[in-house]
Structure formats: C-alpha cells, structure tokens
Amino acid sequence: MSNLPKCPKCNSEYTYEDGGMYICPECAHEWSADAPAENVEEKRVVKDAFGTVLNDGDSVTVIKDLKIKGSSSVVKGGTKVKNIRLVEGDHDIDCKIDGIGAMSLKSEFVKKA
Ligand SMILES: [Zn+2]
C-alpha cells in the first residue's frame, strides 16, 4: 500500500482507499481517487478588451475601426457582432458581420455586449 498518496490537507501518510475515494484517518479529509488535478482538461479562456471572459454564441461590440485584410472595407467601431465562435489562433473570434460576411476578429478589439 505504498502507492497511496499523502493527505493533501495534513500530509498524513496513513491514508486508505474506499470506494474510489481516498480517506485520511487523521483529519477525516476525503478526496476523489480518480480525479487527479493534472488530468483536468485545460480550457482556453478568451477575454475581451476589458478582461471579460467570452463564450461561443456571445454578442460583442467592436471597440475600434478595423481594416479588413484584402479589402477596402472597414468594420466600424461600435459594430455589433452576434453569435461569435471562439477559435484557436491570433484572430481568436470567428463571426459573421452584417454587410461584410464571415470574418475573424481579435478578442482584444471587442467588448462583450
Ligand atoms: Zn489528513
């Protein structure tokens, strides 16, 4: 039984396993045996210009004029964008803007609506 973890609370070595839980007899702390912290899936967090966390499906407002690559169009500051989709990369928001179409934005140039 040498592979039992020490109690994360009081560091006792006298822990035991019971029904998928580890139990410490010294401080009565119980914790799950099958949820080690390093296996917790790391969720990427995308934040707007003001540090508000953005989620898929959110509506945002563009906070400054943004020139669109490869076109003469500009997304004006104040433009509302509905139903954003978070993606990997430098431009971390996929969206569709009325009158312009599908495009990518950087989260640092939007504000959650
Ligand atoms: Zn303990």
Backbone and ligand atoms as CSV (ligand in chain L), in Angstrom:
chain,resi,resn,atom,element,x,y,z
A,1,MET,N,N,0.833,-1.206,0.000
A,1,MET,CA,C,0.000,0.000,0.000
A,1,MET,C,C,0.864,1.251,0.000
A,2,SER,N,N,2.052,1.152,-0.601
A,2,SER,CA,C,2.952,2.298,-0.540
A,2,SER,C,C,2.648,3.334,-1.616
A,3,ASN,N,N,1.737,2.972,-2.532
A,3,ASN,CA,C,1.463,3.938,-3.598
A,3,ASN,C,C,0.273,4.848,-3.296
A,4,LEU,N,N,-0.229,4.792,-2.100
A,4,LEU,CA,C,-1.307,5.704,-1.737
A,4,LEU,C,C,-0.738,7.113,-1.569
A,5,PRO,N,N,-1.491,8.090,-2.016
A,5,PRO,CA,C,-0.988,9.471,-1.875
A,5,PRO,C,C,-1.106,9.954,-0.441
A,6,LYS,N,N,-0.254,10.886,-0.101
A,6,LYS,CA,C,-0.366,11.514,1.217
A,6,LYS,C,C,-1.592,12.416,1.236
A,7,CYS,N,N,-2.107,12.614,2.416
A,7,CYS,CA,C,-3.250,13.514,2.554
A,7,CYS,C,C,-2.857,14.924,2.104
A,8,PRO,N,N,-3.625,15.504,1.162
A,8,PRO,CA,C,-3.275,16.858,0.689
A,8,PRO,C,C,-3.537,17.927,1.736
A,9,LYS,N,N,-4.254,17.546,2.779
A,9,LYS,CA,C,-4.598,18.544,3.798
A,9,LYS,C,C,-3.608,18.574,4.948
A,10,CYS,N,N,-3.322,17.385,5.493
A,10,CYS,CA,C,-2.453,17.357,6.679
A,10,CYS,C,C,-1.154,16.589,6.427
A,11,ASN,N,N,-1.006,16.095,5.166
A,11,ASN,CA,C,0.224,15.406,4.786
A,11,ASN,C,C,0.442,14.076,5.496
A,12,SER,N,N,-0.609,13.511,6.045
A,12,SER,CA,C,-0.506,12.217,6.709
A,12,SER,C,C,-0.218,11.113,5.698
A,13,GLU,N,N,0.570,10.135,6.104
A,13,GLU,CA,C,0.859,9.007,5.224
A,13,GLU,C,C,-0.140,7.869,5.408
A,14,TYR,N,N,-0.984,7.970,6.403
A,14,TYR,CA,C,-1.839,6.842,6.745
A,14,TYR,C,C,-3.200,6.884,6.046
A,15,THR,N,N,-3.170,7.237,4.765
A,15,THR,CA,C,-4.419,7.311,4.019
A,15,THR,C,C,-4.819,5.926,3.536
A,16,TYR,N,N,-6.101,5.750,3.260
A,16,TYR,CA,C,-6.553,4.491,2.676
A,16,TYR,C,C,-7.607,4.775,1.618
A,17,GLU,N,N,-7.862,3.763,0.779
A,17,GLU,CA,C,-8.802,3.946,-0.306
A,17,GLU,C,C,-10.104,3.236,0.030
A,18,ASP,N,N,-11.208,3.862,-0.303
A,18,ASP,CA,C,-12.508,3.251,-0.029
A,18,ASP,C,C,-13.515,3.717,-1.078
A,19,GLY,N,N,-13.911,2.787,-1.937
A,19,GLY,CA,C,-14.935,3.083,-2.934
A,19,GLY,C,C,-14.576,4.222,-3.869
A,20,GLY,N,N,-13.325,4.263,-4.315
A,20,GLY,CA,C,-12.930,5.306,-5.255
A,20,GLY,C,C,-12.551,6.614,-4.587
A,21,MET,N,N,-12.610,6.644,-3.272
A,21,MET,CA,C,-12.203,7.846,-2.542
A,21,MET,C,C,-10.987,7.524,-1.697
A,22,TYR,N,N,-10.105,8.511,-1.559
A,22,TYR,CA,C,-9.038,8.388,-0.577
A,22,TYR,C,C,-9.526,9.052,0.702
A,23,ILE,N,N,-9.167,8.431,1.798
A,23,ILE,CA,C,-9.620,8.949,3.083
A,23,ILE,C,C,-8.432,9.067,4.024
A,24,CYS,N,N,-8.377,10.164,4.736
A,24,CYS,CA,C,-7.331,10.380,5.722
A,24,CYS,C,C,-7.924,10.190,7.108
A,25,PRO,N,N,-7.430,9.206,7.858
A,25,PRO,CA,C,-7.994,8.946,9.188
A,25,PRO,C,C,-7.590,10.002,10.213
A,26,GLU,N,N,-6.604,10.795,9.882
A,26,GLU,CA,C,-6.123,11.752,10.897
A,26,GLU,C,C,-6.916,13.048,10.898
A,27,CYS,N,N,-7.289,13.534,9.697
A,27,CYS,CA,C,-8.047,14.786,9.674
A,27,CYS,C,C,-9.416,14.601,9.033
A,28,ALA,N,N,-9.725,13.338,8.652
A,28,ALA,CA,C,-11.029,12.999,8.083
A,28,ALA,C,C,-11.261,13.613,6.702
A,29,HIS,N,N,-10.175,14.050,6.039
A,29,HIS,CA,C,-10.312,14.592,4.697
A,29,HIS,C,C,-10.548,13.438,3.711
A,30,GLU,N,N,-11.497,13.651,2.777
A,30,GLU,CA,C,-11.759,12.662,1.723
A,30,GLU,C,C,-11.589,13.339,0.380
A,31,TRP,N,N,-10.988,12.632,-0.555
A,31,TRP,CA,C,-10.881,13.214,-1.893
A,31,TRP,C,C,-10.951,12.105,-2.918
A,32,SER,N,N,-11.277,12.487,-4.135
A,32,SER,CA,C,-11.540,11.505,-5.176
A,32,SER,C,C,-10.255,10.874,-5.684
A,33,ALA,N,N,-10.287,9.545,-5.815
A,33,ALA,CA,C,-9.101,8.837,-6.286
A,33,ALA,C,C,-8.941,8.942,-7.791
A,34,ASP,N,N,-10.048,9.165,-8.507
A,34,ASP,CA,C,-9.934,9.125,-9.968
A,34,ASP,C,C,-10.002,10.499,-10.629
A,35,ALA,N,N,-9.694,11.533,-9.893
A,35,ALA,CA,C,-9.669,12.866,-10.495
A,35,ALA,C,C,-8.394,13.616,-10.124
A,36,PRO,N,N,-7.260,13.095,-10.579
A,36,PRO,CA,C,-6.016,13.799,-10.283
A,36,PRO,C,C,-5.978,15.158,-10.979
A,37,ALA,N,N,-5.450,16.138,-10.298
A,37,ALA,CA,C,-5.502,17.524,-10.781
A,37,ALA,C,C,-4.880,17.684,-12.162
A,38,GLU,N,N,-3.818,16.913,-12.437
A,38,GLU,CA,C,-3.114,17.125,-13.714
A,38,GLU,C,C,-3.908,16.611,-14.910
A,39,ASN,N,N,-4.988,15.873,-14.657
A,39,ASN,CA,C,-5.809,15.398,-15.757
A,39,ASN,C,C,-6.992,16.321,-16.068
A,40,VAL,N,N,-7.119,17.364,-15.317
A,40,VAL,CA,C,-8.206,18.307,-15.575
A,40,VAL,C,C,-7.942,18.999,-16.906
A,41,GLU,N,N,-8.908,18.926,-17.767
A,41,GLU,CA,C,-8.740,19.481,-19.103
A,41,GLU,C,C,-8.616,21.001,-19.020
A,42,GLU,N,N,-7.575,21.500,-19.636
A,42,GLU,CA,C,-7.360,22.932,-19.579
A,42,GLU,C,C,-8.202,23.616,-20.648
A,43,LYS,N,N,-9.104,24.454,-20.195
A,43,LYS,CA,C,-9.978,25.129,-21.138
A,43,LYS,C,C,-9.370,26.481,-21.469
A,44,ARG,N,N,-9.292,26.751,-22.759
A,44,ARG,CA,C,-8.727,28.017,-23.177
A,44,ARG,C,C,-9.720,29.127,-22.859
A,45,VAL,N,N,-9.220,30.180,-22.283
A,45,VAL,CA,C,-10.095,31.292,-21.936
A,45,VAL,C,C,-9.771,32.459,-22.853
A,46,VAL,N,N,-10.807,32.952,-23.534
A,46,VAL,CA,C,-10.650,34.122,-24.391
A,46,VAL,C,C,-11.347,35.291,-23.711
A,47,LYS,N,N,-10.623,36.401,-23.600
A,47,LYS,CA,C,-11.195,37.562,-22.924
A,47,LYS,C,C,-11.275,38.746,-23.871
A,48,ASP,N,N,-12.250,39.604,-23.608
A,48,ASP,CA,C,-12.378,40.808,-24.433
A,48,ASP,C,C,-11.383,41.869,-23.960
A,49,ALA,N,N,-11.491,43.071,-24.554
A,49,ALA,CA,C,-10.538,44.135,-24.260
A,49,ALA,C,C,-10.537,44.538,-22.793
A,50,PHE,N,N,-11.623,44.220,-22.085
A,50,PHE,CA,C,-11.731,44.636,-20.695
A,50,PHE,C,C,-11.600,43.468,-19.720
A,51,GLY,N,N,-11.178,42.321,-20.250
A,51,GLY,CA,C,-10.939,41.178,-19.371
A,51,GLY,C,C,-12.159,40.328,-19.084
A,52,THR,N,N,-13.270,40.610,-19.783
A,52,THR,CA,C,-14.466,39.782,-19.595
A,52,THR,C,C,-14.325,38.506,-20.417
A,53,VAL,N,N,-14.625,37.376,-19.801
A,53,VAL,CA,C,-14.491,36.103,-20.496
A,53,VAL,C,C,-15.563,35.976,-21.580
A,54,LEU,N,N,-15.147,35.574,-22.764
A,54,LEU,CA,C,-16.069,35.397,-23.895
A,54,LEU,C,C,-16.374,33.920,-24.094
A,55,ASN,N,N,-17.601,33.646,-24.550
A,55,ASN,CA,C,-18.011,32.275,-24.832
A,55,ASN,C,C,-18.607,32.190,-26.227
A,56,ASP,N,N,-18.625,30.972,-26.773
A,56,ASP,CA,C,-19.306,30.741,-28.041
A,56,ASP,C,C,-20.738,31.246,-27.942
A,57,GLY,N,N,-21.188,31.940,-28.983
A,57,GLY,CA,C,-22.572,32.382,-29.011
A,57,GLY,C,C,-22.794,33.762,-28.409
A,58,ASP,N,N,-21.731,34.340,-27.818
A,58,ASP,CA,C,-21.868,35.674,-27.243
A,58,ASP,C,C,-22.049,36.736,-28.328
A,59,SER,N,N,-22.574,37.874,-27.921
A,59,SER,CA,C,-22.605,39.045,-28.789
A,59,SER,C,C,-21.559,40.026,-28.276
A,60,VAL,N,N,-20.850,40.651,-29.216
A,60,VAL,CA,C,-19.819,41.603,-28.819
A,60,VAL,C,C,-19.962,42.879,-29.657
A,61,THR,N,N,-19.311,43.922,-29.198
A,61,THR,CA,C,-19.251,45.174,-29.940
A,61,THR,C,C,-17.792,45.453,-30.270
A,62,VAL,N,N,-17.547,45.815,-31.531
A,62,VAL,CA,C,-16.185,46.177,-31.942
A,62,VAL,C,C,-15.860,47.537,-31.339
A,63,ILE,N,N,-14.684,47.666,-30.710
A,63,ILE,CA,C,-14.393,48.908,-29.995
A,63,ILE,C,C,-13.536,49.877,-30.801
A,64,LYS,N,N,-13.051,49.488,-31.969
A,64,LYS,CA,C,-12.308,50.439,-32.797
A,64,LYS,C,C,-12.463,50.060,-34.259
A,65,ASP,N,N,-12.213,51.011,-35.140
A,65,ASP,CA,C,-12.300,50.714,-36.567
A,65,ASP,C,C,-11.254,49.669,-36.936
A,66,LEU,N,N,-11.698,48.638,-37.616
A,66,LEU,CA,C,-10.779,47.576,-38.006
A,66,LEU,C,C,-10.785,47.441,-39.520
A,67,LYS,N,N,-9.610,47.576,-40.115
A,67,LYS,CA,C,-9.490,47.394,-41.550
A,67,LYS,C,C,-9.527,45.898,-41.845
A,68,ILE,N,N,-10.259,45.543,-42.863
A,68,ILE,CA,C,-10.343,44.125,-43.204
A,68,ILE,C,C,-9.263,43.788,-44.209
A,69,LYS,N,N,-8.511,42.798,-43.895
A,69,LYS,CA,C,-7.416,42.361,-44.760
A,69,LYS,C,C,-7.918,42.047,-46.164
A,70,GLY,N,N,-7.215,42.511,-47.180
A,70,GLY,CA,C,-7.549,42.167,-48.552
A,70,GLY,C,C,-8.813,42.832,-49.063
A,71,SER,N,N,-9.240,43.889,-48.394
A,71,SER,CA,C,-10.416,44.599,-48.893
A,71,SER,C,C,-10.347,46.037,-48.432
A,72,SER,N,N,-11.184,46.880,-49.005
A,72,SER,CA,C,-11.176,48.280,-48.604
A,72,SER,C,C,-12.210,48.541,-47.526
A,73,SER,N,N,-12.914,47.489,-47.135
A,73,SER,CA,C,-13.948,47.662,-46.117
A,73,SER,C,C,-13.337,47.859,-44.738
A,74,VAL,N,N,-14.101,48.526,-43.922
A,74,VAL,CA,C,-13.689,48.733,-42.542
A,74,VAL,C,C,-14.845,48.329,-41.641
A,75,VAL,N,N,-14.523,47.588,-40.589
A,75,VAL,CA,C,-15.533,47.327,-39.569
A,75,VAL,C,C,-15.452,48.487,-38.592
A,76,LYS,N,N,-16.522,49.246,-38.562
A,76,LYS,CA,C,-16.524,50.451,-37.720
A,76,LYS,C,C,-16.587,50.105,-36.238
A,77,GLY,N,N,-15.903,50.892,-35.445
A,77,GLY,CA,C,-16.056,50.775,-34.007
A,77,GLY,C,C,-17.514,50.954,-33.643
A,78,GLY,N,N,-18.008,50.139,-32.773
A,78,GLY,CA,C,-19.426,50.212,-32.398
A,78,GLY,C,C,-20.282,49.189,-33.114
A,79,THR,N,N,-19.703,48.528,-34.132
A,79,THR,CA,C,-20.451,47.490,-34.842
A,79,THR,C,C,-20.778,46.344,-33.893
A,80,LYS,N,N,-22.041,45.926,-33.919
A,80,LYS,CA,C,-22.441,44.799,-33.075
A,80,LYS,C,C,-22.236,43.498,-33.841
A,81,VAL,N,N,-21.699,42.517,-33.170
A,81,VAL,CA,C,-21.454,41.215,-33.779
A,81,VAL,C,C,-22.136,40.160,-32.927
A,82,LYS,N,N,-23.029,39.410,-33.583
A,82,LYS,CA,C,-23.776,38.398,-32.841
A,82,LYS,C,C,-23.181,37.014,-33.055
A,83,ASN,N,N,-23.405,36.174,-32.065
A,83,ASN,CA,C,-23.109,34.750,-32.200
A,83,ASN,C,C,-21.666,34.474,-32.622
A,84,ILE,N,N,-20.740,34.943,-31.820
A,84,ILE,CA,C,-19.327,34.699,-32.126
A,84,ILE,C,C,-18.952,33.244,-31.856
A,85,ARG,N,N,-17.866,32.819,-32.481
A,85,ARG,CA,C,-17.347,31.477,-32.239
A,85,ARG,C,C,-15.868,31.612,-31.917
A,86,LEU,N,N,-15.468,31.033,-30.811
A,86,LEU,CA,C,-14.067,31.140,-30.409
A,86,LEU,C,C,-13.236,30.089,-31.129
A,87,VAL,N,N,-12.103,30.507,-31.626
A,87,VAL,CA,C,-11.222,29.606,-32.368
A,87,VAL,C,C,-9.791,29.789,-31.887
A,88,GLU,N,N,-8.930,28.863,-32.286
A,88,GLU,CA,C,-7.517,28.958,-31.958
A,88,GLU,C,C,-6.865,29.984,-32.875
A,89,GLY,N,N,-5.852,30.645,-32.371
A,89,GLY,CA,C,-5.054,31.468,-33.264
A,89,GLY,C,C,-4.973,32.922,-32.869
A,90,ASP,N,N,-4.293,33.682,-33.703
A,90,ASP,CA,C,-4.047,35.093,-33.488
A,90,ASP,C,C,-5.376,35.862,-33.484
A,91,HIS,N,N,-6.215,35.566,-34.494
A,91,HIS,CA,C,-7.569,36.101,-34.521
A,91,HIS,C,C,-8.456,35.026,-33.899
A,92,ASP,N,N,-8.845,35.237,-32.660
A,92,ASP,CA,C,-9.456,34.133,-31.925
A,92,ASP,C,C,-10.983,34.157,-31.913
A,93,ILE,N,N,-11.578,35.016,-32.735
A,93,ILE,CA,C,-13.032,35.037,-32.835
A,93,ILE,C,C,-13.442,34.900,-34.302
A,94,ASP,N,N,-14.261,33.912,-34.592
A,94,ASP,CA,C,-14.887,33.778,-35.901
A,94,ASP,C,C,-16.289,34.347,-35.796
A,95,CYS,N,N,-16.691,35.105,-36.810
A,95,CYS,CA,C,-18.033,35.674,-36.733
A,95,CYS,C,C,-18.509,36.069,-38.116
A,96,LYS,N,N,-19.742,36.502,-38.151
A,96,LYS,CA,C,-20.337,36.981,-39.391
A,96,LYS,C,C,-20.865,38.371,-39.111
A,97,ILE,N,N,-20.488,39.322,-39.938
A,97,ILE,CA,C,-20.937,40.685,-39.708
A,97,ILE,C,C,-21.865,41.105,-40.843
A,98,ASP,N,N,-23.002,41.662,-40.478
A,98,ASP,CA,C,-23.979,42.103,-41.473
A,98,ASP,C,C,-23.317,43.036,-42.483
A,99,GLY,N,N,-23.513,42.760,-43.757
A,99,GLY,CA,C,-22.985,43.616,-44.805
A,99,GLY,C,C,-21.541,43.325,-45.160
A,100,ILE,N,N,-20.890,42.495,-44.395
A,100,ILE,CA,C,-19.485,42.184,-44.668
A,100,ILE,C,C,-19.288,40.690,-44.875
A,101,GLY,N,N,-19.913,39.891,-44.030
A,101,GLY,CA,C,-19.792,38.448,-44.164
A,101,GLY,C,C,-18.914,37.842,-43.103
A,102,ALA,N,N,-18.479,36.623,-43.367
A,102,ALA,CA,C,-17.681,35.901,-42.387
A,102,ALA,C,C,-16.314,36.539,-42.258
A,103,MET,N,N,-15.863,36.698,-41.045
A,103,MET,CA,C,-14.517,37.214,-40.826
A,103,MET,C,C,-14.008,36.824,-39.451
A,104,SER,N,N,-12.740,37.124,-39.236
A,104,SER,CA,C,-12.126,36.829,-37.948
A,104,SER,C,C,-11.774,38.130,-37.238
A,105,LEU,N,N,-11.923,38.123,-35.955
A,105,LEU,CA,C,-11.589,39.296,-35.147
A,105,LEU,C,C,-10.611,38.893,-34.056
A,106,LYS,N,N,-9.933,39.888,-33.531
A,106,LYS,CA,C,-9.121,39.641,-32.342
A,106,LYS,C,C,-9.931,40.030,-31.124
A,107,SER,N,N,-9.883,39.178,-30.110
A,107,SER,CA,C,-10.683,39.429,-28.911
A,107,SER,C,C,-10.295,40.747,-28.237
A,108,GLU,N,N,-9.064,41.208,-28.461
A,108,GLU,CA,C,-8.625,42.433,-27.790
A,108,GLU,C,C,-9.287,43.686,-28.357
A,109,PHE,N,N,-9.999,43.537,-29.498
A,109,PHE,CA,C,-10.669,44.682,-30.105
A,109,PHE,C,C,-12.174,44.637,-29.974
A,110,VAL,N,N,-12.666,43.792,-29.102
A,110,VAL,CA,C,-14.119,43.727,-28.911
A,110,VAL,C,C,-14.450,43.864,-27.423
A,111,LYS,N,N,-15.726,44.159,-27.206
A,111,LYS,CA,C,-16.240,44.276,-25.837
A,111,LYS,C,C,-17.497,43.431,-25.791
A,112,LYS,N,N,-17.620,42.617,-24.754
A,112,LYS,CA,C,-18.808,41.791,-24.628
A,112,LYS,C,C,-20.048,42.668,-24.499
A,113,ALA,N,N,-21.081,42.341,-25.292
A,113,ALA,CA,C,-22.286,43.178,-25.290
A,113,ALA,C,C,-23.181,42.823,-24.117
L,1,ZN,ZN,ZN,-5.344,14.425,6.583
